[in-house]
């Protein structure tokens, strides 16, 4: 970590002391349940969900890439959302499925930290991307005459670059706050994946300040972006009074699909990351929702509710594209 955070003087000594106190080499997950019948059922259900997530989001990406009329800012962002959903679910679901088949569910310390880093990277990336998508819809509906100038492809690429930069900084901060703590004893994580709140509870020191820093980072990002999204969609709904009946119908269809994804993703994030040092029995259920279920909602919502995407898929299928590509 000194490559990213040069350490000198007393702080370097404190850092090295913390590392020297670290004794835990692996963590043990308690998992979702200790009943083998439920574990088998969960394994089957989540395996199907994961496969559908991969196939559905890949299908959206392929459809957008090979359909020229979908090369617009909205679908550019949608393809990025599908990519993030694939990565986000792949960080936690495979390890969870493995754990459902094992009596003792373990993960090495290094792999735990890596999982934590990539979990926050893709989750924060999705938060920023959903906010950008809301801004895109705001400009398209409230300022249609300026849309092509405001949301040109150069701006879209810059926004995506900015979201990855911001997500990387956020994830590095979360990882740094976690690994700077000493772990010298307990190694049981009451979850099925590594995340900051359950991991820092195992530290052999007071974590109140760390917990507050986590809330000020993750919680503030989640809550602030959600409020910005709600505000933008409220402004859009108010502006629809000036639209034609057809314009209102199309705008409502698009925005309702976006907001469904927003609500399903932001709700669990705000619930988990805005309360330090507090856990509830329902936390695992909430975590399953935003790590397993939500990544599948993107292809379901955008394909079932979006006529342009469905038409593009039908056109590609008629051309025999999916059979040729093996999709």
WOGI-V343760 format. One line per field, one symbol per residue. ss: DSSP state (H for helix, E for strand, C for the rest). phi: phi as a letter, one per 20 degrees, with the letter a starting at -180 (. if undefined). A space follows every 10 residues. Layout:
ss = ???
phi = ???
This chain:
ss = CCCCCCCCHH HHHHHHHHHH HCCCCEEEEC CCCCCHHHHH HHHHHHHHHH HHHHHHHHHH HHHHHCCHHH CCHHHHHHHH HHHHHHHHHH HHHHHHHHHH CCCCEEEEHH HHHHHHHHHH HHHHHHHHHH HHHHHHHHHH HHCHHHHHHH CCHHHHHHHH HHHHHHHHHH HHHHHHHHHC CCCCCCCEEC CCCCCHHHHH CCCCCCCHHH HHHHHHHHHH HHHHHHHHHH HHHHHHHHHH HHCCHHHHHH HHHHHHHHHH HHHHHHHHHH HHHCCCCCCC CCHHHHHHHH HHHHHHHHHH HHHHCCHHHH HHHHHHHHCC HHHHHCC
phi = .ffecgdcmg ffffffffff ffdfdbddee mebdefffff ffffffffff ffffffffff fffffdcgfe ecgfffffff ffffffffff fdfgffffff edfddcbfgf ffffffffgf ffffgfgfff fffffgffff eecffdffef dfffffffff fffffffffg fffffffeff eeccbgcede adbecfgfff fefeafdfff ffffffefff ffffffffff ffffffffff feefffffff ffffffffff ffffefgfff feddbflccc fegffffgfe edeggefgff ffefddffff fffffffffm ffffenf
